[in-house]
Amino acid sequence: MCGICGVVGHRPATPIVFEALRRLEYRGYDSAGIATLTANGTIDRRRAAGKLDNLEAVLKADPLTGTTGIGHTRWATHGAPTEANAHPHAAGRVAIVHNGIIENFATLKAELESEGRIFLSDTDSETVAHLVDFYLDQGKAPRDAAFAAIKRLEGAYAIAIIFQGHDGLLIGARHGAPLAVGYGDGEMFLGSDSLALAPLASRITYLDDGDWCELTPGNVIIFNGDGQEVSRPIQNIAFMAGQVGKDGYRHYMEKELHEHPVAIGQTLQRITDPASKTIALPKMPFDPAQVPRVTITACGSAFYAGMVGRYWLESLARVPVEIDVASEMRYRDAPQPDKGVALLISQSGETADTLGVLRSLKKAGQSIVSVLNVEHSTMGRESDLVLGMVAGPEISVASTKAFTAQLSVLAALSIDFARARGTIDKAREETLTASLLDLPSRAAEVFTRVEAIQEMARIVAEARDVLYLGRGICTPIAFEGALKLKEISYIHAEAYAAGELKHGPISLIDRTVPVVAIAPSTILFDKTLSNLQEAKARGGRILAFTDAAGAKRLEGVAEHVVILPDVDAFVAPILYAIPVQILAYEVALLKGTDVDQPRNLAKSVTVE
C-alpha cells in the first residue's frame, strides 16, 4: 500500500523525490521519509510521522543534499506509524524503501541478530536493509549483495536501495507489488506507479514479477528472478501530470465526483457504436455462447460493481454467475468449470488479493477478463482480455468515478454476452445501448440536486448508526453507499437487501437511526415501499433516493426525498451510485474529516 520512488541523475534529488511522494500520498500517509547520498558519499535521511507536511517541515529545517535519493510514504503494517518505523530504513552502508510485506522477516531477523546486528524499528522492512548490508560485509559488490538478499525474501515487495560510496547507483526489485522505471534525460527514476513518474519521464518500463534492476543516470539493466539480463517493453505514459490537480475544487474527491459524467462518457465512447446503438467490445478470446459460468471477484467498491454485473449477466445473458470477494475466493479452492470465464475488477490493476485470484483461476483453466482503469498494470499484463475504463487518475482514497466507469463496462459486457447467447434481439440491444449512451447527460443532472442531498446529509451527520436499504440490482448500491459513509465520515453504516430488514436488523431501528433507501420506482418498488413502511412504524427516519413517480408514492413515508432523473431500469444502478457518494462526501464535510485521506486507509491495496 506504500508509495516508493527513487532517482539517480544530475539534479538535486530531494525536491524530485518529495514531489513524487506528493503524487503517491494516496498510497499511504502514516509517515514519510527521504534518504540521499551526500557529496562525500554517505547516506543522509530525514523522516517524520504523519503526513507529508510534517516531512516538509523537517526538510526545511534540515535540508538534504545529493543527486541520488529514495523516498517513501507509508501505510503501516508492521509497527506503529512512528518516526522510528518510518522509511527509509538504514543499516551500515545501505538504505532501503519497501512496499509490501516480508513474510519470512522474523526468521531473517533472528538470523541477523545472531550475527550481532541491532534493529531499531518494529518493521519487517528493516530486515531487508540489514540483509543487503550483511552481504556487503561478505565482500559482495552492491549488485550481487542486493541479488543475494532478494533471493531470500518471501512475500510481496517493491524495493529501492541506495549504497554508501556509490553515488549514481540505484537498485530496484519487485515481487507481488508494482514498480516502474522511468527514463529521463541523463537521469533515471523508480516509482510505485506511472502517476509518480508522469512529470518526470514520458517513457516507462513496468518490471515483471520477480524482476530487479540496476539504475545509473543514463542506463537501466533489468534482470529476472534467475539473475539473467532481460529486456522489458518501454511504453509511453498514457496521461499527463496536469490531470491530477484539484482544478479549484476543495478536495480530489469533490473533483472526481464531478467527473462522473465524463468518466462514463469516455468509457462508453470506447466500447459502443453510437450510430448503430450497439456494443463494440474487443473480440473475446472465447465464445460467450459456450461459457458455462462466469466467476466474478474483486475487493471493496469494485466487488459491489461485480454484484451489479452478476444481476445483468444472469438476467440478460442467462449465464450462471459465481461471485465472492477476492480475499476469500483465493483460498476457497472452489472447482472451476471447463471453458469458464473469470471476470476480475480493479481500479489500479495491482490489488493484491484480486491479483492472487487471477493467478489461481488462470491455473484452473479459466479465461481471464479484467476490468481495469490502468491497463498496463500487473493484472492487465496477465489477463487474456482487458476491458479498459477511461476514468482517468483517481487520487482520493474513496473510489468514485472509477465505480461508475466499472459499472458502464460491465453493462456493455452483459449486453454483448446476451447478444452472443441469443437472449436479446437487436431491438432490445439498441434500447439498452441507448439507455447507456444517455447516461452522461443524466449523470450531469444529478449535480443539480446537490442542495437536496445536503439537506439529507444534515440528518445523517447527526447519527451514530445508519442503515442503507436496496432491492434487487440496487442492493449493491446500498452497500456502496454504506461503505462510502464509513470510509470518509467514520459513521457506522450497514447495508441490507431490504427484504432482510425484518430478519434481524429491524431491531436496530429507532428515531436515532436514519434509513437511507435506494428506491427507483422501476425496480421492485412496491416491495421496497413495504419494507420502508415497516421501518417507519418502528420510528425510523426514512430518507430516499428515487425518481418523480417514486417520490409521489413515498409521501407520508419518507422524511426527506432526493428526486433523481428518470432513467431506464437497466442503468439505474449506475445513476444512483452518484448521489449516494455525494451524500457521503457532504456528511464528511459536516463532520470535518479528512475527505481525501481518511484515517487507516490507502488507495492501492498491494498487501493481503
C-alpha positions in Angstrom: 0.0 0.0 0.0 3.0 2.3 0.5 4.5 4.6 -2.2 8.1 4.4 -3.1 10.2 6.4 -5.5 13.9 6.9 -6.4 16.2 9.0 -8.6 19.7 8.9 -10.0 20.8 11.9 -12.0 22.3 15.3 -12.1 19.8 17.4 -10.3 19.1 17.7 -6.5 17.2 14.6 -5.6 15.2 15.8 -2.6 12.7 18.1 -4.4 12.2 15.5 -7.2 11.5 12.7 -4.7 9.4 14.9 -2.4 7.1 15.9 -5.3 6.8 12.3 -6.4 5.8 11.4 -2.8 3.0 14.1 -3.1 1.6 12.2 -6.0 2.0 8.9 -4.2 0.4 10.0 -0.9 -2.8 8.3 -1.8 -0.9 5.0 -1.2 -0.2 5.8 2.4 0.2 8.8 4.8 1.1 7.4 8.2 4.7 8.6 7.9 7.2 9.5 5.2 10.9 9.9 4.6 13.7 10.5 2.1 17.3 9.4 2.0 20.1 10.7 -0.3 23.7 10.2 -0.9 25.7 13.3 0.1 28.6 14.8 -1.8 31.1 12.7 0.4 29.2 9.5 -0.4 27.5 9.0 2.9 23.8 8.3 3.4 21.7 11.0 5.0 18.0 10.7 5.7 15.0 12.6 7.1 11.8 11.0 8.4 8.6 12.2 10.0 5.5 10.6 11.4 2.2 11.7 10.0 1.5 13.3 6.6 4.0 14.8 4.1 3.6 18.3 5.5 5.5 17.1 8.6 8.3 15.8 6.5 8.3 19.0 4.5 8.8 20.9 7.8 11.7 18.7 8.7 13.4 19.2 5.3 13.0 22.9 5.5 14.7 22.9 8.9 17.4 20.5 7.9 17.8 20.1 4.1 19.1 17.0 2.3 21.7 17.3 -0.5 22.7 14.9 -3.2 21.6 13.7 -6.6 20.8 10.1 -5.7 17.8 9.5 -3.5 14.9 7.4 -2.4 11.6 8.2 -0.7 8.6 6.6 0.9 5.2 7.4 2.1 3.9 4.7 4.4 0.7 2.8 5.2 1.6 1.0 8.4 1.6 -2.8 8.5 4.4 -3.9 10.9 4.9 -1.4 13.7 3.0 1.8 14.6 3.3 4.9 12.4 6.2 6.5 14.3 9.4 8.2 13.1 11.4 5.1 14.1 9.3 2.9 11.9 9.2 5.3 9.0 11.2 4.6 5.9 13.8 4.8 4.6 15.4 2.2 6.8 19.2 2.2 7.1 21.8 -0.4 8.1 25.5 0.1 7.8 26.2 1.2 4.2 22.6 0.6 2.9 19.3 2.5 2.9 16.1 1.0 1.5 12.4 1.8 1.0 9.9 -1.0 0.8 6.2 -1.5 -0.2 4.7 -4.9 0.8 5.2 -7.5 3.5 8.2 -9.7 4.0 6.6 -12.8 5.3 9.8 -14.5 6.5 11.2 -11.4 8.2 11.1 -13.0 11.7 13.4 -15.8 10.6 15.7 -13.5 8.8 15.7 -11.0 11.7 16.6 -13.8 14.2 19.5 -14.9 11.9 20.8 -11.4 11.6 20.5 -10.7 15.3 22.6 -13.8 15.9 25.3 -12.1 13.9 25.2 -9.1 16.2 23.0 -6.8 14.2 20.8 -4.4 16.2 17.3 -3.4 14.9 15.9 0.0 15.6 12.3 -0.4 14.3 9.4 -2.8 14.6 9.1 -3.2 10.9 9.6 -6.2 8.6 11.3 -3.8 6.1 14.4 -3.0 8.2 15.3 -6.7 7.7 16.0 -6.0 4.0 18.4 -3.2 4.8 20.3 -5.4 7.3 20.3 -8.4 4.9 21.8 -6.4 2.0 24.4 -4.9 4.3 25.2 -8.3 5.6 26.1 -9.5 2.1 28.2 -6.3 1.6 30.2 -7.3 4.6 30.8 -10.7 3.0 32.6 -8.9 0.2 29.9 -8.8 -2.4 29.5 -5.8 -4.7 26.3 -3.8 -4.4 24.5 -5.6 -7.3 25.5 -9.0 -6.0 24.6 -8.2 -2.4 21.2 -6.9 -3.5 20.5 -10.1 -5.6 21.6 -12.4 -2.8 19.2 -10.6 -0.4 16.3 -10.5 -2.8 16.6 -14.3 -3.4 16.0 -14.9 0.3 12.8 -12.7 0.6 9.4 -14.3 0.8 6.2 -12.3 0.4 5.3 -9.2 -1.5 7.7 -6.4 -2.1 8.8 -3.4 -4.2 12.1 -2.2 -3.0 14.6 0.6 -3.9 18.1 0.5 -2.5 21.0 3.0 -2.3 24.5 2.3 -1.2 27.1 4.4 0.7 30.0 5.3 -1.5 28.1 4.5 -4.7 26.6 7.8 -6.0 24.6 7.3 -9.1 23.5 3.8 -8.3 20.0 2.7 -7.5 18.8 -0.9 -7.2 15.1 -1.8 -7.5 13.2 -5.1 -7.2 9.6 -6.2 -7.3 7.6 -9.3 -6.4 3.9 -9.0 -6.0 3.9 -5.2 -5.7 4.2 -2.8 -8.6 7.4 -1.0 -9.6 8.2 1.0 -12.7 11.3 2.5 -14.3 11.2 6.0 -15.7 13.5 7.2 -18.4 14.7 10.8 -18.2 17.4 13.0 -19.8 20.6 11.9 -18.1 18.6 10.6 -15.1 16.5 7.6 -14.2 13.6 7.0 -11.9 11.8 4.3 -9.9 8.2 4.7 -8.8 5.4 2.6 -7.5 3.3 3.6 -10.5 3.2 5.8 -13.5 1.4 8.6 -11.6 4.6 9.2 -9.6 6.7 9.3 -12.7 4.4 11.3 -15.1 6.0 14.7 -14.7 9.5 13.2 -14.7 9.5 10.8 -17.6 7.5 10.3 -20.8 8.6 6.7 -21.1 8.4 3.9 -18.6 9.0 0.2 -18.2 6.9 -1.9 -15.9 9.0 -4.5 -14.2 7.6 -8.0 -14.3 7.1 -10.1 -11.2 10.4 -11.3 -9.9 12.4 -8.7 -11.9 15.1 -6.5 -10.3 17.1 -3.7 -11.9 20.2 -1.6 -11.7 19.8 2.1 -12.5 22.6 4.6 -13.3 22.0 8.2 -14.6 22.0 7.1 -18.2 21.0 3.5 -18.2 19.0 0.6 -16.7 19.8 -3.1 -16.7 16.9 -5.4 -15.9 17.3 -8.9 -14.5 14.8 -11.7 -14.0 14.5 -13.8 -10.9 17.3 -16.0 -12.0 19.7 -13.1 -12.4 19.7 -13.2 -16.2 19.6 -9.9 -18.0 16.3 -9.4 -19.8 14.5 -6.7 -21.8 11.0 -5.3 -21.0 8.8 -3.2 -23.2 9.2 0.6 -22.9 5.8 2.4 -23.0 4.6 6.0 -23.2 2.8 7.2 -20.2 -0.9 7.5 -21.1 -1.7 10.6 -19.2 -0.1 13.9 -18.2 0.6 15.1 -14.7 -1.8 18.0 -15.2 -4.7 15.6 -14.9 -4.1 15.1 -11.2 -4.7 18.7 -9.9 -7.7 19.7 -7.9 -8.8 22.3 -10.6 -10.2 24.6 -7.9 -12.2 22.0 -6.1 -11.8 21.7 -2.3 -10.8 18.0 -2.5 -9.8 15.5 -5.1 -13.0 13.6 -4.1 -15.2 16.6 -5.0 -13.4 16.9 -8.3 -13.7 13.2 -9.1 -17.4 13.2 -8.2 -18.0 15.9 -10.7 -16.0 13.8 -13.3 -18.6 11.0 -13.2 -20.3 12.2 -16.5 -17.0 12.4 -18.3 -15.7 9.1 -17.0 -18.9 7.4 -18.0 -19.0 9.1 -21.4 -15.4 8.4 -22.2 -15.7 4.8 -21.2 -18.8 4.3 -23.3 -17.2 6.1 -26.2 -14.6 3.3 -26.4 -17.0 0.4 -26.1 -20.1 1.4 -28.0 -21.1 2.4 -31.6 -23.5 5.3 -31.1 -24.5 5.4 -34.7 -25.8 1.8 -34.7 -26.6 1.8 -31.0 -24.6 -1.4 -30.5 -21.9 -2.6 -28.2 -18.4 -2.6 -29.7 -16.1 -4.6 -27.3 -12.8 -6.2 -28.4 -13.0 -9.7 -29.7 -13.3 -12.2 -26.9 -10.7 -15.0 -26.6 -13.6 -17.4 -26.1 -17.1 -17.9 -27.4 -19.6 -16.3 -25.0 -22.3 -18.6 -26.2 -20.3 -21.6 -24.9 -19.4 -20.2 -21.5 -20.9 -22.4 -18.8 -20.2 -20.0 -15.9 -18.7 -16.6 -15.1 -16.8 -16.2 -11.9 -16.6 -12.6 -10.6 -14.2 -11.4 -8.0 -13.0 -8.1 -6.7 -12.5 -6.1 -3.5 -14.3 -3.1 -1.9 -16.3 -0.9 -4.2 -15.1 -3.0 -7.2 -16.8 -6.0 -5.6 -20.1 -4.1 -5.4 -19.7 -3.3 -9.1 -19.3 -7.0 -9.7 -22.5 -7.7 -7.7 -24.4 -5.4 -10.1 -22.7 -7.2 -13.0 -23.9 -10.5 -11.8 -27.5 -9.3 -12.0 -27.0 -8.0 -15.5 -25.3 -11.2 -16.8 -27.8 -13.5 -15.2 -30.9 -11.6 -16.2 -29.8 -10.5 -19.7 -27.4 -13.2 -20.9 -28.9 -16.1 -18.8 -25.4 -17.2 -17.8 -24.8 -18.6 -14.3 -22.5 -16.4 -12.2 -20.4 -17.1 -9.1 -19.2 -14.1 -7.1 -17.1 -13.7 -4.0 -14.7 -11.2 -2.5 -11.1 -11.8 -3.7 -9.7 -12.2 -0.2 -11.9 -15.2 0.3 -12.1 -16.7 -3.2 -8.3 -17.1 -3.5 -8.4 -19.5 -0.6 -11.6 -21.4 -1.2 -10.2 -23.8 -3.8 -13.6 -23.9 -5.5 -14.0 -26.2 -8.5 -14.0 -24.4 -11.8 -15.9 -25.5 -15.0 -14.3 -26.2 -18.3 -14.3 -23.2 -20.6 -15.3 -20.9 -17.7 -14.6 -17.2 -17.7 -13.2 -15.3 -14.7 -14.2 -11.6 -14.6 -11.9 -9.5 -12.3 -12.4 -5.9 -11.4 -9.8 -3.4 -10.1 -9.2 0.3 -10.4 -5.4 0.1 -10.1 -4.9 -3.4 -11.5 -2.5 -4.1 -8.7 -4.9 -5.1 -5.9 -3.0 -8.0 -4.2 -6.0 -10.2 -3.4 -7.5 -9.8 -6.8 -4.2 -10.5 -8.5 -3.8 -13.6 -6.4 -7.2 -14.9 -7.5 -6.4 -14.1 -11.1 -3.4 -16.3 -11.0 -5.2 -19.2 -9.3 -8.1 -19.0 -11.7 -5.7 -18.9 -14.6 -4.1 -22.1 -13.4 -7.5 -23.6 -13.1 -8.0 -23.1 -16.9 -10.3 -20.1 -16.7 -10.2 -17.3 -19.4 -9.3 -14.1 -17.6 -11.1 -10.9 -18.4 -10.2 -7.9 -16.3 -12.0 -4.5 -16.0 -9.2 -2.0 -15.2 -8.5 1.7 -15.1 -4.8 1.1 -15.5 -4.5 -1.3 -18.5 -0.7 -1.7 -18.3 -0.9 -2.8 -14.7 0.2 -6.3 -13.5 -3.4 -7.6 -13.8 -3.6 -6.1 -17.3 -0.4 -7.8 -18.4 -1.5 -11.2 -17.0 -5.1 -11.2 -18.4 -6.4 -12.7 -21.6 -8.5 -9.7 -22.2 -8.6 -6.2 -20.7 -11.7 -4.1 -20.8 -10.4 -0.7 -20.0 -12.4 2.0 -18.5 -11.4 5.6 -19.2 -11.9 7.2 -15.8 -8.6 9.0 -15.6 -6.4 9.2 -12.5 -8.4 8.7 -9.2 -6.4 10.3 -6.3 -9.0 10.4 -3.5 -8.8 7.2 -1.4 -12.5 6.6 -1.6 -13.4 5.4 -5.2 -16.0 7.4 -7.0 -15.8 7.9 -10.8 -14.0 4.6 -11.2 -17.0 2.8 -9.7 -19.5 4.1 -12.3 -16.9 3.5 -15.1 -16.7 -0.1 -13.9 -20.4 -0.4 -14.0 -20.5 1.1 -17.5 -18.1 -1.6 -18.8 -20.0 -4.4 -17.0 -23.3 -3.2 -18.5 -21.8 -3.2 -22.0 -20.2 -6.7 -21.4 -23.6 -8.0 -20.3 -25.3 -6.7 -23.5 -22.5 -8.2 -25.6 -22.9 -11.6 -23.9 -26.6 -11.5 -24.3 -26.3 -10.8 -28.0 -23.8 -13.6 -28.5 -26.0 -16.1 -26.5 -29.2 -15.1 -28.4 -31.1 -14.0 -25.2 -31.9 -10.5 -26.6 -32.8 -9.4 -30.1 -31.4 -6.4 -32.0 -34.2 -4.1 -30.9 -33.5 -4.8 -27.2 -29.8 -4.3 -27.7 -30.4 -0.9 -29.3 -32.8 0.1 -26.4 -30.3 -1.0 -23.7 -27.3 0.7 -25.5 -29.3 3.9 -26.0 -30.0 4.0 -22.3 -26.3 3.7 -21.6 -25.5 6.4 -24.1 -28.0 8.7 -22.4 -26.3 8.2 -19.0 -23.7 11.0 -19.1 -26.3 13.7 -19.5 -28.5 12.2 -16.8 -25.4 11.9 -14.5 -24.7 15.6 -15.0 -28.3 16.4 -13.9 -27.6 14.7 -10.5 -25.4 17.7 -9.6 -28.5 20.0 -9.8 -29.8 18.0 -6.8 -26.8 18.7 -4.5 -28.8 21.1 -2.2 -31.4 18.4 -1.6 -28.6 15.9 -0.9 -27.0 18.4 1.5 -30.3 18.6 3.4 -30.2 14.8 3.7 -26.6 15.0 4.8 -27.5 17.2 7.8 -29.8 14.5 9.1 -27.2 11.7 8.5 -24.4 13.7 10.1 -26.2 13.7 13.5 -26.4 9.9 13.6 -24.2 7.3 15.1 -25.6 4.5 13.1 -27.2 4.5 9.6 -28.9 1.7 7.6 -28.9 1.6 3.8 -31.5 -0.5 2.0 -31.9 -1.6 -1.6 -33.8 -4.2 -3.6 -32.6 -6.4 -6.5 -29.9 -4.8 -8.6 -29.9 -1.7 -6.4 -28.9 -3.6 -3.3 -25.1 -3.3 -4.2 -25.6 0.4 -4.5 -26.8 0.4 -0.9 -23.6 -1.5 0.0 -21.6 1.2 -1.8 -23.4 4.0 0.0 -22.7 2.5 3.4 -19.1 1.8 2.5 -18.5 5.4 1.4 -20.1 6.8 4.5 -18.0 4.6 6.8 -14.8 5.4 4.8 -14.8 9.1 4.9 -17.2 10.2 7.7 -16.4 7.4 10.3 -20.2 7.0 10.9 -21.1 3.3 11.4 -23.3 2.3 8.5 -24.6 -1.1 7.3 -26.5 -2.0 4.1 -29.0 -4.8 3.6 -31.2 -6.2 1.0 -34.5 -4.5 2.1 -36.3 -7.9 2.4 -33.8 -8.9 5.1 -34.8 -6.0 7.3 -37.3 -8.0 9.2 -34.9 -10.9 9.7 -32.9 -9.1 12.4 -31.7 -5.5 11.5 -35.2 -4.0 12.2 -34.4 -4.4 15.9 -31.8 -1.6 15.5 -34.3 1.0 14.3 -35.4 3.9 16.4 -35.6 7.6 16.0 -31.8 8.0 16.1 -31.2 5.6 13.1 -31.7 7.1 9.6 -32.7 4.6 7.0 -31.4 5.5 3.5 -33.3 3.8 0.7 -32.1 3.3 -2.9 -35.6 3.2 -4.5 -36.1 3.9 -8.2 -39.8 3.4 -9.0 -39.0 0.9 -11.7 -37.2 -1.8 -9.7 -39.2 -3.8 -7.1 -40.5 -0.5 -5.7 -43.6 -2.0 -4.1 -41.5 -4.4 -2.1 -39.1 -1.7 -1.0 -42.0 0.6 -0.1 -43.4 -2.1 2.2 -40.1 -2.5 3.9 -39.8 1.2 4.4 -43.2 1.3 6.0 -42.1 -1.4 8.4 -39.1 0.7 9.3 -41.2 3.9 9.7 -43.6 2.0 12.0 -40.7 1.4 14.4 -39.7 5.1 14.4 -37.2 5.0 11.6 -36.4 8.3 9.8 -36.8 7.3 6.1 -34.5 9.1 3.6 -34.9 8.1 0.0 -33.3 8.4 -3.4 -35.9 7.9 -6.0 -37.5 9.4 -9.2 -40.6 11.6 -9.5 -43.0 8.7 -9.6 -41.4 7.1 -6.6 -41.5 10.4 -4.7 -45.2 10.6 -5.0 -45.7 7.2 -3.5 -43.3 7.9 -0.7 -45.3 10.9 0.6 -46.1 10.3 4.2 -43.4 7.6 4.5 -40.1 9.4 3.8 -39.0 12.3 5.8 -36.7 13.5 3.0 -36.6 12.5 -0.7 -34.0 13.3 -3.3 -35.7 13.1 -6.7 -33.3 11.9 -9.4 -33.7 11.9 -13.3 -35.9 9.2 -14.9 -33.8 6.5 -16.5 -34.3 3.0 -17.8 -34.2 0.4 -15.0 -31.2 -1.2 -16.7 -28.9 1.8 -15.9 -30.5 2.9 -12.6 -27.7 1.3 -10.5 -25.1 3.5 -12.3 -27.0 6.7 -11.9 -28.0 6.0 -8.2 -24.4 5.4 -7.3 -23.6 9.0 -7.8 -25.9 10.6 -5.2 -25.0 8.1 -2.5 -21.4 9.0 -3.0 -22.2 12.7 -2.9 -24.1 12.1 0.3 -21.1 10.6 2.0 -19.0 13.5 0.8 -21.4 16.1 2.2 -21.6 14.3 5.5 -17.8 14.1 5.8 -17.7 17.9 5.2 -20.1 18.4 8.1 -18.1 16.1 10.3 -14.8 17.8 9.4 -13.0 14.7 8.5 -10.1 14.4 6.0 -12.1 13.5 2.9 -9.2 12.6 0.6 -7.1 10.7 3.1 -9.3 9.1 5.6 -7.7 7.5 8.6 -6.3 4.0 8.4 -6.9 3.7 4.7 -4.9 3.9 1.5 -5.7 3.7 -2.2 -3.9 0.9 -3.9 -4.1 -2.1 -1.7 -1.0 -4.2 -2.6 -0.9 -6.3 0.6 -3.2 -9.1 1.7 
